């Protein structure tokens, strides 16, 4: 467990954390070097009695060097991360056995539609739950995100998943939980005055517990 990131519980954790710490180390080293140079220049070229200030245009060679180094580092990070982002965001990467779920975002809640016993969305046995996302450990999930009123952001920190939900668009995101437990789903986009309370509980069950919950919840929906 890291003191910088929450405990991870999806198959994306390793790839996202590796990329996160790579960027953190690079930017951290750059920050320290810049601050050390800044302090050194402040001391070295401080005002002194009898010293006359002169205008100095700069050094073209140094400017080319630090611009080129920065560009090369950014390109390297892009190349290293391209495959990872494709596996996470690529439409063709969704496993064929993924459970389909629709999540409709609105001010200020998440409406989650689950397939019924037939396992397919769009049939009569679908059921809907407000601000509760229930999943099966080890089972891939394909979520279709929609939004009713504003741009919301579907964010589960423990799963390292963040995807905007945009009005008028159907956006797909997938993930696979790896540990039974409870996690938090939040909106990571300022979406209005009630943004702070747009949260949901993510519960990852064993297969048996999920099936039991789904049967009870579907029966409750039918009896309403």
N, CA and C of each residue as an Amber inpcrd file, in Angstrom:
protein
   672
   0.8430000  -1.1960000   0.0000000   0.0000000   0.0000000   0.0000000
   0.8740000   1.2410000   0.0000000   0.5120000   2.2420000  -0.8190000
   1.3050000   3.4450000  -0.9550000   0.7180000   4.5770000  -0.1290000
   1.5790000   5.4720000   0.3390000   1.1120000   6.6510000   1.0510000
   0.6680000   7.7340000   0.0710000   0.9220000   7.5210000  -1.2250000
   0.5190000   8.4980000  -2.2300000  -0.7780000   8.1130000  -2.9200000
  -1.0030000   6.8420000  -3.1110000  -2.1900000   6.3580000  -3.8090000
  -2.9630000   5.4070000  -2.8950000  -4.2900000   5.3470000  -3.0660000
  -5.0640000   4.4000000  -2.2590000  -4.7560000   2.9660000  -2.6590000
  -5.1070000   2.0580000  -1.7830000  -4.8930000   0.6470000  -2.0730000
  -5.5840000   0.2720000  -3.3800000  -4.8780000  -0.4280000  -4.2500000
  -5.4210000  -0.7770000  -5.5570000  -6.1440000  -2.1020000  -5.5570000
  -7.2230000  -2.1680000  -6.3580000  -8.0250000  -3.3910000  -6.3710000
  -8.5850000  -3.6880000  -7.7480000  -7.7750000  -3.4540000  -8.7960000
  -8.1980000  -3.8280000 -10.1460000  -6.9710000  -4.2530000 -10.9430000
  -7.2020000  -4.8100000 -12.1040000  -6.0870000  -5.2910000 -12.9250000
  -5.2810000  -4.1430000 -13.5370000  -5.7910000  -2.9190000 -13.4640000
  -5.0790000  -1.7760000 -14.0340000  -4.0800000  -1.1550000 -13.0640000
  -4.0870000  -1.5870000 -11.8300000  -3.3000000  -0.9240000 -10.7950000
  -1.8100000  -0.9080000 -11.1360000  -1.2540000  -2.0450000 -11.5090000
   0.1790000  -2.1220000 -11.7730000   0.6230000  -1.1810000 -12.8720000
  -0.1100000  -1.1480000 -13.9750000   0.2820000  -0.3140000 -15.1080000
   0.1220000   1.1730000 -14.8060000  -0.9810000   1.5510000 -14.1700000
  -1.2060000   2.9610000 -13.8640000  -0.2140000   3.4470000 -12.8050000
   0.0110000   2.6340000 -11.7680000   0.9270000   3.0580000 -10.7130000
   2.3460000   3.1910000 -11.2400000   2.7670000   2.2900000 -12.1080000
   4.1160000   2.3740000 -12.6850000   4.2820000   3.6790000 -13.4500000
   3.2840000   4.0140000 -14.2690000   3.3550000   5.2410000 -15.0520000
   3.2990000   6.4730000 -14.1480000   2.4610000   6.4110000 -13.1250000
   2.3320000   7.5330000 -12.1920000   3.6530000   7.8220000 -11.4960000
   4.3030000   6.7790000 -10.9940000   5.5570000   6.9820000 -10.2670000
   6.6990000   7.3670000 -11.2020000   6.6620000   6.8940000 -12.4470000
   7.6650000   7.3250000 -13.4220000   7.5840000   8.8350000 -13.6250000
   6.3750000   9.3340000 -13.8720000   6.1930000  10.7770000 -14.0790000
   6.5240000  11.5470000 -12.8010000   6.1500000  10.9810000 -11.6440000
   6.4350000  11.6470000 -10.3760000   7.9370000  11.8050000 -10.1540000
   8.7050000  10.7630000 -10.4390000  10.1520000  10.8420000 -10.2480000
  10.7770000  11.8480000 -11.2170000  10.3430000  11.8150000 -12.4750000
  10.9200000  12.7400000 -13.4640000  10.6200000  14.1850000 -13.1030000
   9.3550000  14.4730000 -12.8130000   8.9960000  15.8500000 -12.4700000
   9.5730000  16.2590000 -11.1180000   9.6850000  15.2860000 -10.1890000
  10.2760000  15.6020000  -8.8870000  11.7370000  15.9860000  -9.0080000
  12.4930000  15.2360000  -9.8030000  13.9080000  15.5520000 -10.0090000
  14.0550000  16.9070000 -10.6890000  13.2110000  17.1560000 -11.7090000
  13.2570000  18.4450000 -12.4000000  12.9470000  19.5940000 -11.4400000
  11.9590000  19.3930000 -10.5670000  11.6000000  20.4310000  -9.5980000
  12.7560000  20.7430000  -8.6590000  13.3990000  19.7170000  -8.1230000
  14.5100000  19.9240000  -7.1990000  15.6600000  20.6450000  -7.8910000
  15.9980000  20.2370000  -9.1210000  17.0920000  20.8860000  -9.8500000
  16.7970000  22.3530000 -10.0970000  15.5700000  22.6470000 -10.5170000
  15.2010000  24.0410000 -10.7970000  15.2700000  24.8870000  -9.5250000
  14.7450000  24.3380000  -8.4150000  14.7630000  25.1140000  -7.1730000
  16.1800000  25.3240000  -6.6590000  17.0490000  24.3090000  -6.7850000
  18.4420000  24.4620000  -6.3670000  19.1320000  25.5410000  -7.1990000
  18.9190000  25.5080000  -8.5190000  19.5080000  26.5360000  -9.3870000
  18.9620000  27.9170000  -9.0520000  17.6720000  27.9890000  -8.7610000
  17.0640000  29.2690000  -8.4210000  17.7090000  29.8690000  -7.1750000
  17.8840000  29.0460000  -6.1520000  18.5160000  29.5250000  -4.9150000
  19.9690000  29.9270000  -5.1770000  20.6670000  29.1330000  -5.9780000
  22.0670000  29.4460000  -6.2830000  22.1960000  30.7740000  -7.0140000
  21.3150000  31.0120000  -7.9960000  21.3410000  32.2740000  -8.7430000
  20.9990000  33.4570000  -7.8300000  20.0580000  33.2460000  -6.9040000
  19.6860000  34.3210000  -5.9880000  20.8570000  34.7310000  -5.1170000
  21.6740000  33.7480000  -4.7260000  22.8450000  34.0550000  -3.8850000
  24.0050000  34.5750000  -4.7330000  24.2470000  33.8920000  -5.8410000
  25.4060000  34.2400000  -6.6850000  25.2810000  35.6290000  -7.2930000
  24.0680000  35.9910000  -7.7090000  23.9000000  37.2600000  -8.4010000
  23.0720000  38.2540000  -7.5800000  23.1850000  38.1570000  -6.2680000
  22.4600000  39.0870000  -5.4080000  23.0710000  40.4940000  -5.5130000
  22.2780000  41.4710000  -5.1120000  22.7580000  42.8550000  -5.1380000
  23.8820000  43.0480000  -4.1250000  24.9390000  43.7460000  -4.5480000
  26.0780000  44.0240000  -3.6800000  26.5100000  45.4770000  -3.8660000
  26.9800000  46.0590000  -2.8250000  27.4690000  47.4490000  -2.9560000
  28.5950000  47.5500000  -3.9770000  28.4800000  48.5150000  -4.8640000
  29.5240000  48.7260000  -5.8600000  29.3760000  47.8890000  -7.1100000
  28.4240000  46.9450000  -7.1250000  28.2320000  46.1210000  -8.3320000
  27.1180000  46.7250000  -9.1710000  27.3760000  46.9140000 -10.4420000
  26.4010000  47.4930000 -11.3510000  25.6750000  46.3800000 -12.1040000
  24.3560000  46.4440000 -12.1100000  23.5600000  45.4490000 -12.8210000
  23.7010000  45.6500000 -14.3180000  23.7870000  44.5350000 -15.0440000
  23.8790000  44.5980000 -16.5100000  22.8120000  43.7070000 -17.1250000
  22.3690000  44.0680000 -18.3150000  21.3600000  43.2820000 -19.0310000
  22.0330000  42.0970000 -19.7100000  21.4270000  40.9240000 -19.5320000
  21.9810000  39.7100000 -20.1270000  20.8830000  39.0210000 -20.9250000
  21.0700000  38.8810000 -22.2100000  20.0190000  38.3490000 -23.0870000
  19.7060000  36.8780000 -22.8200000  20.6910000  36.0830000 -22.5310000
  20.4710000  34.6540000 -22.3400000  21.4940000  33.8460000 -23.1110000
  21.2980000  32.5270000 -23.1110000  22.2320000  31.6350000 -23.7810000
  21.4470000  30.7180000 -24.6990000  21.5630000  30.9450000 -25.9890000
  20.7990000  30.1750000 -26.9700000  21.1160000  28.6900000 -26.8830000
  22.3670000  28.3580000 -26.6540000  22.7620000  26.9510000 -26.5680000
  22.0460000  26.2490000 -25.4130000  22.0340000  26.8880000 -24.2260000
  21.3480000  26.2960000 -23.0810000  19.8490000  26.1570000 -23.3270000
  19.2690000  27.1690000 -23.9730000  17.8350000  27.1160000 -24.2540000
  17.4980000  25.9480000 -25.1770000  18.3190000  25.7150000 -26.1700000
  18.1020000  24.5950000 -27.0880000  18.2470000  23.2680000 -26.3500000
  19.2570000  23.1900000 -25.4480000  19.5050000  21.9470000 -24.7190000
  18.3260000  21.6000000 -23.8210000  17.8730000  22.5540000 -22.9680000
  16.8070000  22.1870000 -22.0260000  15.4660000  21.9960000 -22.7170000
  15.2580000  22.6860000 -23.8530000  14.0270000  22.4530000 -24.6090000
  14.0530000  21.0780000 -25.2710000  15.1950000  20.6960000 -25.8180000
  15.3220000  19.3960000 -26.4840000  15.2000000  18.2500000 -25.4790000
  15.8420000  18.3970000 -24.3260000  15.7610000  17.3500000 -23.3020000
  14.3200000  17.1630000 -22.8470000  13.6260000  18.2680000 -22.6110000
  12.2260000  18.1880000 -22.1990000  11.3820000  17.4990000 -23.2610000
  11.5870000  17.8510000 -24.5210000  10.8150000  17.2490000 -25.6060000
  11.0740000  15.7440000 -25.6940000  12.3460000  15.3420000 -25.5610000
  12.6890000  13.9170000 -25.6320000  12.0380000  13.1450000 -24.4870000
  12.0840000  13.6990000 -23.2700000  11.4760000  13.0280000 -22.1150000
   9.9770000  12.8640000 -22.3100000   9.3080000  13.9080000 -22.8030000
   7.8660000  13.8320000 -23.0250000   7.5240000  12.7640000 -24.0730000
   8.3130000  12.7010000 -25.1300000   8.0780000  11.6920000 -26.1730000
   8.2890000  10.2900000 -25.6190000   9.3350000  10.0970000 -24.8080000
   9.6000000   8.7810000 -24.2150000   8.4380000   8.3560000 -23.3260000
   7.9410000   9.2750000 -22.4960000   6.8010000   8.9590000 -21.6350000
   5.5860000   8.5950000 -22.4840000   5.3640000   9.3410000 -23.5680000
   4.2380000   9.0430000 -24.4580000   4.3370000   7.6590000 -25.0810000
   5.5400000   7.2980000 -25.5300000   5.7410000   5.9810000 -26.1420000
   5.5370000   4.8690000 -25.1180000   6.0850000   5.0570000 -23.9180000
   5.9560000   4.0420000 -22.8770000   4.5130000   3.8740000 -22.3980000
   3.7400000   4.9410000 -22.4410000   2.3690000   4.8790000 -21.9260000
   1.3370000   4.5230000 -22.9860000   1.6940000   4.6060000 -24.2600000
   0.7120000   4.3940000 -25.3280000   0.0640000   3.0160000 -25.2520000
   0.8630000   1.9840000 -25.0740000   0.3180000   0.6370000 -24.9990000
  -0.5820000   0.4440000 -23.8060000  -0.1990000   1.0390000 -22.6890000
  -1.0140000   0.9170000 -21.4780000  -2.3610000   1.6000000 -21.6470000
  -2.3500000   2.8140000 -22.1960000  -3.6130000   3.5200000 -22.3970000
  -4.4940000   2.8030000 -23.4100000  -3.8830000   2.1850000 -24.4020000
  -4.6830000   1.4510000 -25.3780000  -5.3680000   0.2530000 -24.7370000
  -4.6570000  -0.4520000 -23.8330000  -5.2670000  -1.5960000 -23.1630000
  -6.4030000  -1.1660000 -22.2310000  -6.2820000   0.0250000 -21.6560000
  -7.2920000   0.4960000 -20.7180000  -8.4510000   1.1760000 -21.4380000
  -8.1470000   2.0040000 -22.4250000  -9.1720000   2.8150000 -23.0790000
  -9.6450000   2.2570000 -24.4180000  -8.8800000   1.3450000 -24.9990000
  -9.2230000   0.8500000 -26.3210000 -10.5480000   0.0930000 -26.3500000
 -11.3770000   0.4200000 -27.3190000 -12.6870000  -0.2270000 -27.4230000
 -12.5620000  -1.7210000 -27.7060000 -11.5220000  -2.1000000 -28.4410000
 -11.3440000  -3.5060000 -28.8050000 -10.7590000  -4.3280000 -27.6620000
 -10.3890000  -3.6740000 -26.5670000  -9.7590000  -4.3630000 -25.4520000
 -10.7680000  -4.9130000 -24.4390000 -12.0330000  -4.5520000 -24.5760000
 -13.0410000  -5.0250000 -23.6160000 -13.2010000  -6.5310000 -23.7670000
 -13.0120000  -7.3030000 -22.7020000 -13.1460000  -8.7610000 -22.7910000
 -14.5540000  -9.1570000 -23.2370000 -14.6670000 -10.1800000 -24.0630000
 -15.9850000 -10.5800000 -24.5590000 -16.9330000 -11.0720000 -23.4710000
 -16.3820000 -11.5060000 -22.3390000 -17.2340000 -12.0110000 -21.2550000
 -17.5600000 -10.9430000 -20.2130000 -17.2670000  -9.6700000 -20.5250000
 -17.5030000  -8.5950000 -19.5630000 -18.9930000  -8.4140000 -19.2920000
 -19.3290000  -8.1690000 -18.0470000 -20.7160000  -7.9170000 -17.6500000
 -21.1080000  -6.5050000 -18.0800000 -22.1940000  -6.3550000 -18.8420000
 -22.6070000  -5.0140000 -19.2820000 -23.4040000  -4.2890000 -18.2030000
 -23.0860000  -3.0360000 -17.9890000 -23.7950000  -2.1870000 -17.0350000
 -23.9330000  -0.7980000 -17.6520000 -25.0430000  -0.1310000 -17.4160000
 -25.2260000   1.2510000 -17.8440000 -25.2570000   2.1390000 -16.6060000
 -24.4630000   3.1920000 -16.6200000 -24.4690000   4.1560000 -15.5240000
 -24.8290000   5.5260000 -16.0860000 -25.9440000   6.0570000 -15.6150000
 -26.4290000   7.3560000 -16.0570000 -26.1490000   8.3850000 -14.9690000
 -25.3440000   9.3930000 -15.3040000 -24.9740000  10.4190000 -14.3410000
 -25.9200000  11.6100000 -14.4550000 -26.2990000  12.1460000 -13.3110000
 -27.1490000  13.3300000 -13.2830000 -26.8880000  14.0840000 -11.9850000
 -27.2670000  15.3360000 -11.9520000 -27.1080000  16.1170000 -10.7360000
 -28.1200000  15.6520000  -9.6900000 -27.6750000  15.0000000  -8.6050000
 -26.2940000  14.6680000  -8.2660000 -26.2900000  13.2260000  -7.7930000
 -26.3820000  12.2830000  -8.7080000 -26.4060000  10.8700000  -8.3560000
 -26.0250000  10.0280000  -9.5660000 -25.7770000   8.7580000  -9.2890000
 -25.4600000   7.7790000 -10.3290000 -26.5940000   6.7620000 -10.3900000
 -27.1820000   6.5890000 -11.5590000 -28.2420000   5.6020000 -11.7460000
 -27.6400000   4.4040000 -12.4690000 -27.5920000   3.2850000 -11.7840000
 -26.9130000   2.0900000 -12.3050000 -27.9520000   1.0710000 -12.7570000
 -27.8900000   0.6850000 -14.0310000 -28.8050000  -0.3160000 -14.5830000
 -28.0590000  -1.6250000 -14.7820000 -28.5820000  -2.6870000 -14.1730000
 -27.9750000  -4.0140000 -14.2410000 -28.7990000  -4.9330000 -15.1360000
 -28.1440000  -5.8650000 -15.8080000 -28.9090000  -6.8810000 -16.5380000
 -29.5200000  -7.8760000 -15.5630000 -30.6240000  -8.4450000 -15.9460000
 -31.2740000  -9.4460000 -15.0980000 -30.6540000 -10.8160000 -15.2700000
 -31.4650000 -11.8270000 -15.0460000 -30.9830000 -13.2060000 -15.0850000
 -30.4630000 -13.6120000 -16.4530000 -30.9430000 -12.9470000 -17.5270000
 -30.4930000 -13.3130000 -18.8670000 -29.1110000 -12.7580000 -19.1940000
 -28.5960000 -11.8570000 -18.3480000 -27.2560000 -11.3230000 -18.5470000
 -27.1320000 -10.2890000 -19.6370000 -28.2670000  -9.8610000 -20.2170000
 -28.2480000  -8.9090000 -21.3250000 -29.0310000  -7.6600000 -20.9480000
 -28.5220000  -6.5090000 -21.3240000 -29.2320000  -5.2610000 -21.0850000
 -30.3040000  -5.0360000 -22.1440000 -31.3140000  -4.2600000 -21.7800000
 -32.3620000  -3.9260000 -22.7370000 -33.5280000  -4.8930000 -22.7250000
 -33.5520000  -5.8010000 -21.7550000 -34.6570000  -6.7530000 -21.6540000
 -35.5150000  -6.4270000 -20.4390000 -36.6230000  -7.1370000 -20.3040000
 -37.6160000  -6.8110000 -19.2800000 -37.1110000  -7.0450000 -17.8610000
 -36.0800000  -7.8720000 -17.6900000 -35.6400000  -8.1710000 -16.3250000
 -34.5070000  -7.2670000 -15.8370000 -34.1770000  -6.2150000 -16.6050000
 -33.2030000  -5.2480000 -16.1200000 -33.7210000  -4.5840000 -14.8450000
 -32.8210000  -4.1790000 -13.9760000 -33.2290000  -3.4310000 -12.7880000
 -32.2310000  -2.3220000 -12.5040000 -32.6980000  -1.2960000 -11.8100000
 -31.9040000  -0.0860000 -11.5940000 -31.7460000   0.2070000 -10.1100000
 -30.5450000   0.6760000  -9.7460000 -30.2340000   1.0150000  -8.3600000
 -29.5700000   2.3870000  -8.3530000 -29.8920000   3.1900000  -7.3530000
 -29.3140000   4.5240000  -7.2400000 -28.0300000   4.5030000  -6.4030000
 -26.9580000   5.0130000  -7.0160000 -25.6970000   5.2570000  -6.3070000
 -25.1480000   4.0330000  -5.5890000 -25.3410000   2.8670000  -6.1740000
 -24.7320000   1.6340000  -5.6810000 -24.2080000   0.8380000  -6.8730000
 -22.9340000   0.5430000  -6.8380000 -22.3310000  -0.2640000  -7.8950000
 -21.8620000  -1.5730000  -7.2820000 -22.4960000  -2.6640000  -7.6800000
 -22.1700000  -3.9870000  -7.1520000 -21.5040000  -4.8120000  -8.2530000
 -20.3790000  -5.4350000  -7.9090000 -19.5740000  -6.1500000  -8.8880000
 -19.1680000  -7.5110000  -8.3470000 -18.6790000  -8.3450000  -9.2570000
 -18.1770000  -9.6700000  -8.8870000 -16.6560000  -9.6600000  -8.9840000
 -15.9910000 -10.1300000  -7.9570000 -14.5360000 -10.1450000  -7.9630000
 -14.0250000 -11.0270000  -9.1110000 -13.0370000 -10.5100000  -9.8310000
 -12.4520000 -11.2570000 -10.9350000 -13.2430000 -11.2280000 -12.2220000
 -14.4090000 -10.5860000 -12.2320000 -15.2570000 -10.5410000 -13.4160000
 -15.1140000  -9.1920000 -14.1210000 -14.6950000  -9.1660000 -15.3970000
 -14.6090000  -7.8900000 -16.1240000 -15.9830000  -7.2320000 -16.2390000
 -15.9760000  -5.9090000 -16.2310000 -17.2130000  -5.1350000 -16.3090000
 -17.0790000  -4.1090000 -17.4270000 -18.1010000  -4.0210000 -18.2620000
 -18.1490000  -3.0190000 -19.3260000 -19.2500000  -2.0260000 -18.9970000
 -18.8500000  -0.7930000 -18.7020000 -19.7980000   0.2330000 -18.2770000
 -20.0450000   1.2150000 -19.4280000 -21.3160000   1.4270000 -19.7430000
 -21.6960000   2.4390000 -20.7140000 -22.1120000   3.6860000 -19.9420000
 -21.3420000   4.7610000 -20.0990000 -21.5810000   5.9910000 -19.3530000
 -22.4100000   6.9770000 -20.1740000 -23.4460000   7.5230000 -19.5600000
 -24.2370000   8.5870000 -20.1690000 -24.4310000   9.6860000 -19.1240000
 -24.7860000  10.8750000 -19.5910000 -25.0190000  11.9840000 -18.6770000
 -26.2770000  12.7350000 -19.0930000 -27.0010000  13.2050000 -18.1100000
 -28.2740000  13.8760000 -18.3760000 -28.1530000  15.3840000 -18.5250000
 -27.1920000  15.9910000 -17.7920000 -27.2600000  17.4420000 -17.6810000
 -25.9330000  18.1800000 -17.7760000 -24.8450000  17.5860000 -17.3430000
 -23.5440000  18.2600000 -17.3220000 -22.4530000  17.2200000 -17.4990000
 -21.2160000  17.6820000 -17.6330000 -20.0970000  16.7440000 -17.7030000
 -19.7990000  16.2460000 -16.2900000 -19.9130000  14.9580000 -16.0940000
 -19.5470000  14.3160000 -14.8350000 -18.3190000  13.4460000 -15.1000000
 -17.6620000  13.0200000 -14.0430000 -16.4770000  12.1910000 -14.2180000
 -16.5510000  10.9740000 -13.3070000 -16.6560000   9.8190000 -13.9200000
 -16.7420000   8.5340000 -13.2330000 -15.3520000   8.1680000 -12.7220000
 -15.1660000   8.1630000 -11.3900000 -13.8340000   8.0030000 -10.8230000
 -13.8680000   7.0360000  -9.6460000 -13.1570000   5.9050000  -9.8070000
 -12.9830000   4.9460000  -8.7190000 -11.4890000   4.8740000  -8.4320000
 -10.9990000   5.6100000  -7.4290000  -9.5530000   5.6680000  -7.1780000
  -8.9090000   4.3000000  -6.9790000  -9.5800000   3.4070000  -6.2670000
  -8.9870000   2.0960000  -5.9920000  -8.8260000   1.2610000  -7.2540000
  -9.6250000   1.5420000  -8.2850000  -9.5370000   0.8060000  -9.5430000
  -8.6610000   1.5160000 -10.5670000  -8.2050000   2.7370000 -10.2280000
  -7.4050000   3.5630000 -11.1430000  -8.1860000   3.8390000 -12.4400000
  -9.4780000   4.0820000 -12.2880000 -10.3510000   4.3430000 -13.4330000
 -10.9450000   5.7370000 -13.2990000 -10.8560000   6.5170000 -14.3840000
 -11.4660000   7.8460000 -14.4230000 -11.8950000   8.1140000 -15.8620000
 -13.1720000   8.3820000 -16.0490000 -13.6960000   8.6020000 -17.3980000
 -14.8480000   9.5970000 -17.3410000 -14.7920000  10.6110000 -18.1950000
 -15.8740000  11.5950000 -18.2400000 -17.1430000  10.9940000 -18.8160000
 -18.2750000  11.4710000 -18.2850000 -19.5890000  11.1790000 -18.8510000
 -20.1010000  12.4880000 -19.4330000 -20.3540000  12.5130000 -20.7320000
 -20.6640000  13.7530000 -21.4490000 -22.0870000  13.6940000 -22.0000000
 -22.8850000  14.7470000 -21.8000000 -24.2500000  14.7560000 -22.3490000
 -24.2500000  14.5360000 -23.8620000 -25.1480000  13.6900000 -24.3240000
 -25.2600000  13.4100000 -25.7510000 -24.2950000  12.3690000 -26.2750000
 -23.4520000  11.8080000 -25.4140000 -22.4810000  10.8110000 -25.8460000
 -22.6200000   9.5370000 -25.0170000 -22.3740000   8.4040000 -25.6470000
 -22.3080000   7.1100000 -24.9690000 -20.8420000   6.6930000 -24.9230000
 -20.2620000   6.6920000 -23.7420000 -18.8340000   6.4340000 -23.5890000
 -18.6440000   5.1580000 -22.7890000 -17.8270000   4.2640000 -23.3240000
 -17.6250000   2.9700000 -22.6760000 -16.3050000   2.9410000 -21.9170000
 -16.3370000   2.3450000 -20.7330000 -15.1360000   2.1430000 -19.9340000
 -15.2240000   0.7550000 -19.3180000 -14.0790000   0.0900000 -19.1880000
 -14.1090000  -1.2540000 -18.6190000 -13.0240000  -1.4180000 -17.5650000
 -13.2140000  -2.3830000 -16.6820000 -12.2470000  -2.6770000 -15.6390000
 -12.5710000  -4.0460000 -15.0530000 -11.6520000  -4.5470000 -14.2400000
 -11.8470000  -5.8470000 -13.6130000 -11.3910000  -5.7780000 -12.1590000
 -12.3210000  -5.8080000 -11.1980000 -11.9370000  -5.7680000  -9.7870000
 -11.2260000  -7.0480000  -9.3660000 -10.2990000  -6.9080000  -8.4370000
  -9.5000000  -8.0660000  -8.0320000  -9.6320000  -8.4230000  -6.5560000
 -10.3070000  -7.5930000  -5.7680000 -10.4200000  -7.8550000  -4.3350000
 -11.8280000  -7.5690000  -3.8380000 -12.3390000  -8.4730000  -3.0220000
 -13.6370000  -8.2600000  -2.3840000 -13.5170000  -7.1080000  -1.3830000
 -14.5280000  -6.2600000  -1.3420000 -14.4980000  -5.1510000  -0.3970000
 -15.3940000  -4.0140000  -0.8440000 -15.3430000  -2.9100000  -0.1050000
 -16.1170000  -1.7160000  -0.4300000 -15.1760000  -0.5780000  -0.8100000
 -15.5460000   0.1370000  -1.8590000 -14.7300000   1.2240000  -2.3710000
 -15.6350000   2.4170000  -2.6740000 -15.0120000   3.5230000  -3.0530000
 -15.7800000   4.7410000  -3.2920000 -15.7690000   5.1220000  -4.7640000
 -16.9380000   5.4850000  -5.2530000 -17.0950000   6.0610000  -6.5840000
 -17.4610000   7.5270000  -6.3980000 -16.7140000   8.4040000  -7.0310000
 -16.9960000   9.8240000  -6.9130000 -17.0160000  10.4940000  -8.2700000
 -17.5270000  11.7040000  -8.3010000 -17.4930000  12.5200000  -9.5040000
 -16.2850000  13.4370000  -9.4040000 -15.3880000  13.3410000 -10.3630000
 -14.1520000  14.1200000 -10.3390000 -14.2360000  15.3560000 -11.2230000
 -15.4340000  15.7730000 -11.5790000 -15.6490000  16.9650000 -12.4000000
 -16.6170000  17.8710000 -11.6630000 -16.2560000  19.1560000 -11.5190000
 -17.1410000  20.1020000 -10.8390000 -18.4190000  20.2410000 -11.6600000
 -19.5150000  19.6800000 -11.1480000 -20.7340000  19.5490000 -11.9420000
 -21.9140000  20.3310000 -11.3820000 -21.6720000  21.1960000 -10.3890000
 -22.7580000  21.9830000  -9.8330000 -22.6350000  22.1160000  -8.3330000
 -23.6240000  22.7620000  -7.7230000 -23.5630000  23.0410000  -6.2900000
 -23.5580000  21.7740000  -5.4460000 -24.1690000  20.7060000  -5.9300000
 -24.2180000  19.4580000  -5.1710000 -23.1180000  18.4820000  -5.5290000
 -22.0940000  18.9660000  -6.2090000 -20.9960000  18.0850000  -6.6480000
 -20.3910000  17.2940000  -5.4940000 -20.2590000  17.9290000  -4.3350000
 -19.5940000  17.3060000  -3.1920000 -20.3000000  16.0450000  -2.7040000
 -21.5910000  15.9230000  -2.9790000 -22.3260000  14.7520000  -2.4820000
 -22.6350000  13.7320000  -3.5860000 -22.0180000  13.8910000  -4.7480000
 -22.2510000  12.9280000  -5.8380000 -21.3040000  11.7490000  -5.6700000
 -21.6460000  10.8800000  -4.7340000 -20.8260000   9.7200000  -4.4260000
 -21.6650000   8.4530000  -4.5060000 -20.9720000   7.3500000  -4.6250000
 -21.6510000   6.0490000  -4.6190000 -20.7280000   5.0310000  -3.9750000
 -21.3240000   3.9710000  -3.4700000 -20.5610000   2.8810000  -2.8740000
 -20.3440000   1.7860000  -3.9050000 -19.1040000   1.3510000  -4.0320000
 -18.7610000   0.2320000  -4.9180000 -18.5170000  -0.9840000  -4.0310000
 -19.3130000  -2.0230000  -4.2180000 -19.1720000  -3.2440000  -3.4240000
 -18.7650000  -4.3920000  -4.3430000 -17.6330000  -4.9880000  -4.0440000
 -17.1570000  -6.1340000  -4.8290000 -17.4500000  -7.3960000  -4.0230000
 -18.2800000  -8.2820000  -4.6000000 -18.7340000  -9.5030000  -3.9330000
 -18.0180000 -10.7340000  -4.4830000 -18.1520000 -11.8000000  -3.7570000
 -17.9040000 -13.1140000  -4.3560000 -19.0680000 -13.4080000  -5.2970000
 -18.9180000 -14.3770000  -6.1830000 -19.9860000 -14.7050000  -7.1240000
 -21.2730000 -15.0800000  -6.3930000 -21.1720000 -15.8790000  -5.3610000
 -22.3660000 -16.3170000  -4.6400000 -23.0740000 -15.1450000  -3.9720000
 -22.3240000 -14.2660000  -3.3320000 -22.9330000 -13.1140000  -2.6700000
 -23.5700000 -12.1650000  -3.6770000 -22.9110000 -11.9780000  -4.8140000
 -23.4870000 -11.0880000  -5.8250000 -24.7900000 -11.6550000  -6.3750000
 -24.7950000 -12.9480000  -6.6960000 -26.0080000 -13.5560000  -7.2280000
 -27.1580000 -13.4300000  -6.2350000 -26.8550000 -13.5970000  -4.9570000
 -27.8850000 -13.4570000  -3.9350000 -28.4060000 -12.0210000  -3.8820000
 -27.4820000 -11.0570000  -3.9170000 -27.8890000  -9.6490000  -3.8980000
 -28.7170000  -9.3000000  -5.1300000 -28.2770000  -9.7620000  -6.3080000
 -28.9750000  -9.4370000  -7.5530000 -30.3900000 -10.0190000  -7.5590000
 -30.5560000 -11.2310000  -7.0710000 -31.8950000 -11.8300000  -7.0210000
 -32.8120000 -11.0270000  -6.1000000 -32.2840000 -10.6440000  -4.9350000
 -33.1030000  -9.8920000  -3.9910000 -33.4610000  -8.5180000  -4.5350000
 -32.4900000  -7.8810000  -5.1750000 -32.7300000  -6.5230000  -5.6830000
 -33.6810000  -6.5550000  -6.8720000 -33.5180000  -7.5500000  -7.7530000
 -34.4110000  -7.6600000  -8.9020000 -35.8410000  -7.9440000  -8.4470000
 -36.0030000  -8.7950000  -7.4330000 -37.3390000  -9.0830000  -6.9100000
 -37.9600000  -7.8380000  -6.2940000 -37.1460000  -7.0140000  -5.6260000
 -37.6410000  -5.7760000  -5.0280000 -38.1170000  -4.8120000  -6.1050000
 -37.3910000  -4.7550000  -7.2210000 -37.7760000  -3.8640000  -8.3150000
 -39.0940000  -4.3060000  -8.9440000 -39.2900000  -5.6050000  -9.0630000
 -40.5050000  -6.1430000  -9.6750000 -41.7090000  -5.8480000  -8.7910000
 -41.5090000  -5.9010000  -7.4760000 -42.6310000  -5.7380000  -6.5300000
 -42.9910000  -4.2830000  -6.2820000 -42.2150000  -3.3440000  -6.8130000
 -42.5250000  -1.9360000  -6.5890000 -43.7900000  -1.5350000  -7.3810000
